[in-house]
Amino acid sequence: MMDFILLLVGFVALIFGANKLVDGASSLAVRLGIPNIVIGLTIVAFGTSAPEMVVNVFASLSGNTDMVLGNVLGSNIFNVLGILGISALIYPLTVKSNTTWLEVPLSLLAAVAVLVLANDAFLDEASADFISRTDGIVLLLFFSIFLVYNITLAVGGTNEEETPATQYTLLKSGLYLVLGLAGLVIGGRLIVTSAVNLAQLLGLSERVISLTIVSIGTSLPELATSVVAVRKRNVDIAIGNVVGSNIFNIFFILGVSTVITPLPVQAGSITDISVNILTSLLLFVFIFTGKGRQVVRWEGAVLLTLYVAYLTWLLIQ
């Protein structure tokens, strides 16, 4: 029971820390004269993925490599099946042209890239499957291309959503930065430690715990952002937030994690990687079914049902 309470405390500290870090950093950026669109593409984007990032860094440093891969894959699967499923049930999601033809295919490419990098034994006749430090560097190079693409959109004026930042005093901005970093560090450490203990207590693997509880918990900022955006009818933000997060999770977070500690790939993880590919492919297919480029309510219901089925399958293995 104590480990479960500590896990919840860790999630609260993690999300609180991410929010305060974004607030403080955005305020300082405004004072330095940095445009809102750049703040949105960098500080806010990094902030919403900070929970996954911090948990993965702690897991890598602790040698809990199953949790590293499980958290990334679990978050991506939950983003598409869970978050987009819930969002589409609230209001149909219309997808912009650049998201359809560039960002969604790029998220599918990212999912396929993990499958290729995770099959060293099959492709190179190696003794074991590893995502190595070299693979991590390759992922980070892909991320740099994605970052340049976003900056190009911003400069070209095709990215319409700006993220206005509140301006605080220097003292308050600095305090928010310190509180944010403290929350991230404390929350990340609590989550990794308590999740490992819970896995041992419940007789579950680190992989299953990370694919379920940990990945859902670290994806709460994306869930909150998408639901609020859809309720305000800002559907571009909702789907862009999810697709961008999936690309970010694989290219940047998994890249950084594997540079810290190479990841051995277990047999079960190949199934999770395949599910991640199928969810990205399903999203691409749903965009072109029905009227216009939309993910409508019945498709949202299908996505959510598939996620419940996936969770059930994980827990009864």
N, C-alpha and C positions, 0 to 999 in steps of 0.2 A: 504493500500500500504506500509506503514512504517513497519508493522509487517512482510510482505513478504520480504522486503529488509533486515530487521534484521535477518530473518530466513536464508537468503542466506549468510549474513555476518557470522552468527553462524556456518554454514557448512564449510565456508572457514577457519575460525579460528580453528575449530575442526580438520579438516584434516591437516592443517598446523602444529598444535600442536602435532598431533600424529606422523607426519613425523619427526619433530625436536626432539621429545622425543626419538624416536627409534634411530635416528642418534647419539644423545648425549649419550644415555645409551649403545649403541653398541660400541661406541668408548671407553668409560670407561671400558667396559667389555674386550675389546682387550688389553687394558693397564694392566688389572689385570690377563691376561693370560687365559681367559675363551675361550674354543674352539668355532669356528664359528658355528658348528652344534648346540651347546647348546644355542648360541645367537639366532639362527634361531627359535629354538623350544620354546624359552621363551620370550625374549624381542621383537623380530619382530612379533611373533604370538600375544602377548598381544597388541602390538602397532596397528596392523591392526583392532583389535576389540575394541580399546580404544574409538572410537566414540560412539558405542552402549553402552559401559560400562558407560561412563561419563553421557550421556543423561539419562540412566536408573537410575543412582544414584541420579541425580538431581530430576528426576520425582518421585522417591521413597521418597526422603526427603520432596518434596513439596506435597505429597499426591495424585499426578496424576497417580494413579495405572493403569488406563486403558491404559495410554501411555506406561507403563513399559512392560506389556504383549504384547501390539500391536507392539512395536518396535522390540522385540525379534522374534515374529512370522512373522511379515512383512519382516524383514531382512532375515530370513531363507527361506521364500517363494520366495523372490526376488533372493536370492543366487542361488537357483536351477532353477527356471523357467526363470528368467531374465538373470543372469550372465552366467550360463551354456548354456542357449539357444543362447545367443550372441556368446559365445566362440565356441560352436559347429558349428555355421554357418560360422565362420572364418576358422576353421580347425577341422576335426573329433578328438574327445577326446578318446584316448586309456587309459584304466583304469588298474592300476597295480593290482596284485593278492591280496596284503594285503589291498588295498583300497576297492576292491570288496567284500572280505569276512569278513573284520573286521570293517573298518571305515564307509562304507555306511550302513551296518546293525546297527552299533552303533548310527549313526545319526537317523536312523529309530526308534531305541529303545528310544533315547532321546525324539523324537516327541511323541511316545506313552506314555512315562513317564509323560509328561505334561498333557495329557488327563486323566490319572489315578489320578494324584495329584489334578487336577482341578474339579473332580467330587465327592467331599466329601459328598454332600447331597445325591447323589445316592448310594454311596458305604457304607456310615456310618450312613445314616438317620440323617444327620446333618441339621441344619436349613438353612444353606447357603453354597455355594461353595466357598472355600478359598484355595489358595496356601499359607500355613502357614510357619512360621519360621522353624519348624521342617522339612517341605518339602524342604525348601531351603537348610538346612544342608545336607539332603539326596542327593540333586543335586550336592552339593559341594564335597561330598564323591565320587560320580560317576566321577566327574571331576578329582579328585586326581588319580583315577584308569587310566583314559585316559592319564594323564600327565606321569604316570609311564610307560605306554605302549609306549609313544613317546620316552621317555628316553631310554627304552630298545631297541627300533629300532635304535636309534642313536649309542648306545654303541655296538650293534651287527653289525653295519655297513650296515644295510639294507636300511637306509634312505640316498639316494644318493645326495639329494639337500642340499648343504651347502649355508649359507647366509654370504658371505664375508662382513666384516664391515670395513668402512673407519676409519682410526685412526686420530683424531684431537688432538690439544693441550688440556691440562687440562682446560685452560680458555675457549676455544671454546666449549669443551664438556659440561662444566658447564653452559655456556650461552645457549646452545641448550636445555639442560634439563629444565632450567628456562623458556625459551620461549615456549617449548613444554607444560609444565604444565599450563602456563598462557593461551595458546591458547585453551587447553582442557577445562579449567574451564570457561573461557569467552564464548567460543563457545557452550558448553553444556548448560550453563545458558540461553544464548540467544535463543537457539533452543527450549528449554522447554517453556519458557515464550511466545515467539512469536507464537509457534505452538498452545498453548492453546488459545491465543487471536484470531488466525486465525480460529480455530474451532468454536469459539463463533460467530465470524463475518460472517462466511460462513454458519452457521447453521449446521455444521457437528459435529460429536462426536469426542472426543479425540481419541477413538479407530480407527476411519477411518483415521484421520490425521496421526496417528502414523504408521498405516499399509501401508500408501502410501508415502506421502512426507518425513516424518521423517525417515522411514526405508530405503528408497532408498538413501536418503542423507547420512545416517550413513554407508551405504554399499558401498559407492563410492571407498574407498581404496581397497576392495576386487574386485570390478569391474575393476579398473585400473590394479591391479596385475594380474588378470586372462587374460585380453585382451593382455597385454604386453607379458605374458608368452606364450600364444597361437600364437601370431605373430612371436615369436622366436622359435616356435615348441616345447616349453617346456610344453607339455600338462599335464604331471604328476603334475606339480606345479599348473596349472590352476584348475584341478578338486580336488586335495588335499587341495588347499586353501579354496575352497567352502565347502567341506565336513567337514574339520577341523573347519572352522568358525561356521558352524551350530551346531556342538557338543559343541564348546566353548560357543556359545550364550546361549544355554539352561542350560548346567551343571554349568557354571561359572557365567555368567552375570545374568541369571534369579535367580540362587542360591543366589548370593550376594544381588540382589534387594529384594528378599523376606525375607532374614534375616534382612534387614533394615526395611522394611514395608511389612507385610502380604498382599497378593493381593486378593481382592474379584474378582470372575470370573463372568462376565456378560454372558447372554445367547448367544449374538452374538459371543463372544470369543470362544465358543465351536465349532462353525462353522469354525473359523479361525484355531483352533487347528487341526480340522479334515482335512482341506485343507493342512496344514503343513505335516500331516502324509501321505496324498495321494501323495504329491509332492516327498517325500522321497521314497515312494513305487514305484512311476513311474520311478524315476531315477534308482532304483535297477532293474526294469523290462527292461528298455531301454539298460542297460549294456549287457543284454543277448539276445537281438534281433539283427538280422543281423549277419554280419561276425565278429567274435572275440568279445572281451570285449571292445566295443566302443560305444560312443554316437556320431552318425553321423549327417550330416547336416539336413536331414529331421526330425530327432528327435529333433534337436535344434530348428527347425522352429515350431514344435508342442509345445515344452516347452514355447517358446516366445509367441505363440498365446494364450496358456492357461493363461499366466500371464496377457496379455492385457485383456482377458475375465474376469479374476478375478478382475482386477482394475475397469473395467466397471461395473461389478456387485456391487462392493463396493459403487461406486459413485451414482448409480441409485436406491439404496435400498430405 
